Amino acid sequence: MMKKCTHRFSQLLPALILLFLLVGYSNPSSAIAQNNDLSVQIDDYLQSLTEYGFSGAVLVAINDEIILAEGYGLADEANQIGITAETVFDTASLSKQFTGAAIIHLVETEQLQVDDTLVDIFENVPADKAEITIHQLLTHTSGLPEFVYDRSYQLDREDAVQRVFDANLVLEPGTRYLYSDTGYGLLAAIVEVVSGQSFQDYLEEYLFKPANMHQTGFYNDSRWDSLHVANAYLNGRDRGSVAELPGPYWDILGFGGVMTTVGDLYRWSIALQNGNVLSPESVELLFTPYVSEDNNGLSYYGYGWVVMDAPSLGTMIWHDGADLAHNAIFLNLADHDMQIIVLSNRIDETRTDEIFYGIETGFILAQSIIEDDFSVSPPFVE
């Protein structure tokens, strides 16, 4: 099974997130500050999870200080190569944050506006899609279907855009949230049309280089010849390295395909914080909670980021993703000045519920650190 880049927990909130979002806690910031052995506790905790299948790289930073950046488990079982903090992973839908930032960079440089419509950018736009705005694409309110591609790794930009134009709308644009890889693929095409550069070159020049992300790129990048990329393990079976995939073609660009390390993702977070990529006003656009993802008011979508006001964790800006067997989560716990990044190379679909080892570990790790209680285990621990 070829996995699409999905933001799963917008659809599966009750199963895991509510496990800890609705529980109370007492004075968590004090607990963090007083715990001088926190990095050891985290490391011991993550080491224990490898006995239950977890493998991946983890970075935890508090108050702008990295307190842990380590690898756990194996990147290549056949050759017994371990994962380190420098191991490269496919980030899947975490890629959407870079697409959102690229669009806002075009807005900041006055090449685009978020209320521009598709007819302002493309020719021969069908009437039902003519008034879809950039804002609607960014917030998953365009009404476009989730996925119109076939992962053939052969689509060019014109073919991909035409597939979007040919697709039937699922909802009337602007009515409500519907997660759409399709919409973010179209945003990547917009970056190229407006800028005159390839999507990859635009991200490299205006996002990755200013953020000092030198271990970040796309499928089929020559830099992977000298950097180790983790193999993907789906149901325990080796699916090989994503570095060997062709492309990247237009059935992945914009909503997936960015490969990176936990360290580079943290550099990206710091670059946003320090205004090295976008102005503070533009960063605020990324993190604004524009549209509710669910019916209970817990989760909202910004521009490539999810924004939550969680009772047990405070304001949380985050995103997840999964593709092939790699899965990733980036958690920014704003009220605690804490970032948690987990990149994993293992997914298990053989049980009743799919197990996304990295995503599940990231959420429970956040709870454990804030509550200073490492007795709670992810659902995959039996």
HUWOCOR-V226488 format. One line per field, one symbol per residue. ss: DSSP state (a for helix, b for strand, c for the rest). phi: phi as a letter, one per 20 degrees, with the letter a starting at -180 (. if undefined). burial: # if it has 16 or more other ideal C-beta (glycine too) atoms within 10 Angstrom, else .. Layout:
ss=???
phi=???
burial=???
//
This chain:
ss=cccccccaaaccaaacaaaaaccccccaaaaaaacccaaaaaaaaaaaaaaacccbbbbbbbccbbbbbbbbcbbbccccbbcccccbbbcaaaaaaaaaaaaaaaaaccccccccbaaaccccccaaacccbaaaaaccccccccccccccccccaaaaaaaaaaccccccccccccccaaaaaaaaaaaaaaacccaaaaaaaaaaccccccccbbcccaaaacccbcbbbbccbbbbbaaaccccccccbccbcbbbcaaaaaaaaaaaaacccccaaaaaaaacccbbccccccbbbccccbbbbbcccbbbbbbbbbbccbbbbbbbbaaacbbbbbbbcbbbccccccbbaaaaaaaaaaaaaaaccccccccccc
phi=.eeefcefffddgffcffgcfdeebclffffffeefdfffffffffgffffdofbrdccccclmcfdbbbdcndebffdlefecfefecfelffgffffgffffffffemebcfefdfffddelfggfdgefdggfffdldfnfffbddclelcfefffffffffefefecfgneafbgbfgffffffffgfffemdfgffffffddfffeleedcacgldffffddedffdcdlnefeneffeffnfdedbfncanedadffffffffffffemedcfgffffffeffebfecedmeccdednceccdegecmfcdbacabblcfbbbcddeffdlcdcccdcdbccdeegdfddgffffffffgffffelbeeedfgfed
burial=..########..#..##.###......#..##.....##..##.##..#...##########....##########......###.######################...#.#.###...#..#...#..##############.###.#.#.#.#..##.###.#.....#...################.##...##.###.###..#.#.#######..#..########....#.###.#.#######################.##....##...##.###.###.#....#############.###.##################..#.###########.....###################.#..##.#..
//
